[in-house]
Amino acid sequence: MTTRKILAFLTVLALATLGSCSVESENIFNMFEDVKITFHDDSDYTVTDYRKYNDGDSVHISFTITSANKDMIKLVVDSTIGTGATNGKREFALKESERRSYTGRIRFKIQRDGKATFRIYALDDMNVYMGDGYKSVTVEGAPSYTLLADRKVYRPNPDKPELPTFYSIAKGKAYTYAEGLANAADIDFGIYYGVDTTISNLGRVVYNLYSTTTEPNPYPAFDISNWEKRPTLFSAMIESSAASIFNNSLISSSRIEEEAKKQVIDQTHTDFDTYAKAIKADRMFYFLTPEGKYGALYIKQNTIDANGDDYLSILTKIQN
């Protein structure tokens, strides 16, 4: 047999073999098409695709989900925040009469700034995904609070008057003592300090904060007697899970206020005398401004800059 005939024979054999094979697996591009979902516009609060809400607004997600050829045993409501991280998941069993068609409504209040996407999908009797109709809805909470990150407030040093040691929460700015008089109406607190004398932390800076209303002045090296006073109040220092609370719980104006009101906010200053008890990284305070706005002050770092000067790196969240 010649080479040409051998190649022709092999080609025919291959085609015959392929022709005898049947494709039995489902096509991934249409295997979930039995499940359909419709979002209904049936109230003043409903969302059918995308909608922006204000903090505290009611949200309705009204829907009908159907399956043409197979029973739906469970429904899952899956929500994710804008980063794609899982925010919540709830599943519930369907009654026998609801397994081919179910109509429901999800109700909640907006208490998170930013976007969240909701999917509703079905599971079969083997707990296997059946489909979500290739649809979802997205709700967005309009900005209700302001986050200001990585502001530096320095330990006061009379020999270095250029160091900003007073801070305005609303302005998001630290001021030097020389700048303080002209900006006193905006300044919520200043920093003062001591030095630890205990053996375990000997010589470490002990940070404290104080409102300019504090009497007597805890840092008399800076005379603020002629400043306009701003009576911002603070809670006791939060030591446990401060980062988690600040990042994951204080996610809207209403949530900030809810959490702040769990604390007594009546302090004008702190008076720690050891490093172990004092203000340091991963500590937090709630505050209440004279305008009635609640917020939180989180300490990200207590550290030293390239010039050897001590400072606190702070983050604040405050209601708009």
N, C-alpha and C positions, 0 to 999 in steps of 0.2 A: 504494500500500500504506500502510495507516495505521501510526502509530507503534506501536500495540499489536501489530499483526501482525508488524511487523519485529522487535520484542523477542522475540515467541514463536518466530519462525523462528531467531533467533540462539541462543536457549536450546536448542532441539532440536538445532541444528548442533553446539553445544558438547558436549552430552551424547553425541551420536553419535561425535564425535571422541575423547572420553575413553574411550568404550566400546571403540573400535577399538585402543587402545594396550594392550600387554601389559607387565607389570612383569617384567623379566628379571634384575635385580640381586638378589643374595641379601639376605635380611633380616638386618641386623646383630645382631638379638636372638637369632637361632638359628643363625647361620652357623658357630659353633664347637662345635656340640653333638655332632659325631661322636666327638670325643676325650673319653674318660672316664678318671678316675684314682681309684684306691682306695689309701688309706694303711692298712697292716696293723699291728695290735698283736701282734707276734710275738716280742718279747723284753722283758727287764726295762728296756731302755734306749730303747724306741721312743716316738715322738711321732706321734700321728695328727691332732691339731688344735692344741693348745697344751700346753706343759709347761715348768715351771721346773726348772733344774738348778743345781748348785753348780759353782764353778770347778774344772776338771779332770775333771768327769764325762764319761762316754762318751755319745754321742747316736747313735741309729739312726733313719733315715728309710727305712722299708721300704714299697715301693709297687708297684702294677701299673698300667700305662697302656695303653689300647687305642684303636684307631681302627676304626670300623665300615666305612668305605667307601673309605678312601684310605691308601696306604702312608705310614708315618712314616719319614723318612730319618735324622733326627737328633733327639736329645733335648737339651734345655738345662736345666741346674739353675741357677736364678737366686736369689741371696739378697740381701736388703736389710736394713740396720740400721733401728732404730726411727725415725730421722729421714726414712727413705725414700731415703737416699743409697745408691748401688750399692756393695755390699760385695764381691761376687764373682759370677762367672759362668763356668760350665764347660759345654762341649757335647761330645757324642761321637756317632759314627755307629753306627747299628744294623745288625746282620747282616740278611740277607734274610729269615731265618726269624723275626725279631723285629719286623718292620715293622707288624704288626697288633696285636701284644700283647707287652709287655716287662715283666718283673718284675726289680726291682733293689733294692739297699740302699745308702744313703749313710751312712758312718760318720765321725765326727770327735769331737774333745774340745772341751768348752766352754772357751774362753780369751778370752771377751769378756763383760763385764758388760752387762746390758741385753738388749733384744729383737732378734731377727733373724727375718725371715720368708723361707721357702723356697717357690718355685714350680718345678714341673717341667712343661715344655711341649714340644710336638712341632713340627718343621719338615718341610715337604714337599721334593720334589726340586728346587723352585725357591727353596729356603731361606725359604719363606713360612710365617708362623705358622699353626698348625693348631688350637691350643687347649690349655688346661691343666685342662679339666674343671671350671673355676670353683672350684678348690680350692687351698689352700695350708696349710702348717703353720708355727707360730711357736714358737720356743724362746726362753727367757729365762734369761740367766745371773744368778743371785742376786748382790747386791752383795758384792764380795770385797775392795774397797779403798775408801779414803776420799779424796775430793778436797776440798781447802780452797783457795779462790780469793781473790785480791786482799787479802792481808794486808800491812800496812805495817810495815816494820822500819826504824827511823831511824838515821841517822848519829849517833853519840854526841856530846853536847855538854854538858860539865860545867856550863855556864851555863844550860842548860835541862833540868833533871833530870826534867821531866815527859814527855820524849820516850821512847817505848818502843823500846829498842835491843837487847833480848834476846828470843828466840823459843822457844816450845814447839811442836814439831811435833804431838804428840798432842793437845794442848789447842787448837791452832790460834789461839794468842794471843801477842801481843807484850807484854813487860813492861818497865817502867822499871827503872832501877838500884835505886831504893828498894824496888820490889816483888820484886826478884830473890832476896834471901835467903830469903824465905818460900816462894818457888816454885822454888828452885834444883833440886830433884829432878826437875822437869819440863822444865827449860830445856836445849835441845839446842845452841844456839849464840848468840853475840852478834856484833855488827858492830863492826869498827874500821876505821880509814881513814888514808889519807895524802893528799897533794896532789901532782898531777903537776907536774914541773918541766921537762918536755920542751917544745920550742917549739910543736909541733903541738897539744898539749893543755894548755898552761900554765894552772895554777890549777884544773884539774878534779879532782873528788873521786875518789880511788882506793879503791874498796870492797874489804874483805876480811871473811871470816867466821872465827870460831874457836869451838871447843868450850871449855867451862869447864875442861876437863882440861889445856888447853894450858899448857905451861911453857917459858919464863917467860910471864906474862900479857902479851899483846901490846898491851893498853890499860891500863896501870897507873893511869890516872886513876880507873878504877873498880876498887877493891880487892875481889876476889872470893875472897880466900884462905880465908875462913871459910865459903864456900858448900859445900853438898853438890854433888859433881861428878857429872855425867852423861856417860859416855864414848861419845857418839855419834860415828861415824866417817863420813868423806866420801870420795868419789872425786875424782880430778882433774876440773877443770871441762870440761864438754862444750860445745864451741863450734860445731860443725857440725851443722846441721839439728836444733837443740834443740827448736824448737817442734813440728816434725813428729814427732819421737820421743815427746815428752811427750803430744801429743794423739792420735796415731794408733797408736803401738806399745804404750804403757803402758796397756792397756785391761782388764787383770784382774790379780789378785794374782799368778797364775803368770807372766804376761808381765812384770810388774814385776821379779819375782825373776830370771827368765831374762836380762833385759837388764842388770840390776844386776850379776849374776855374771860378765858379760863384762868388767867393769871391776875394777881393784884398788881396794878401799875400805879405806884404811888411814890417811887423813889426818885430823888434828885441826884444821887451820887452813890458810888460804891466806896467801901473803905477796907479793902483787902490788905492784909499785912504780910502774907506769905505767898510765894510763887505757886504753891500747890493749890491754893484756894482762889488765886487771882485770875484776871482776864487773860486768856491765851487762846491759841488756835482751837477751833471746834467748840466755841462757846457762843451763846446767843442771848440777846435781850429783846423783849417786846417793848415798844414805846408808844406813847400817845402825845401827839403834838398839840399846841394851843388851839389849832384850828379844828381839833377833834378827829384827826386822821390817825389810824392805827398802822403800825408797821413793825418790822423786825430788823435788828442789827446783828449780823453774823460776823464772827471773827475768823477770817481765813488763815491768817498767819500772825505770829509775833516773831519778828526777825530783825535783821540788821542789813542796812544797805551797803553799797560799795564804799561809802565814806565812813562806815563804822557807826552810823546813827541808828538807834532803835526805833522801830515803828510797828504799828498794827496795820495789817491789810484787812479792810472791812468791806462787807457787802450789805446793802440795805434793800428792803422791799417796803414800799409805802403805798397806801391807797391813793388812787388818782382823785 
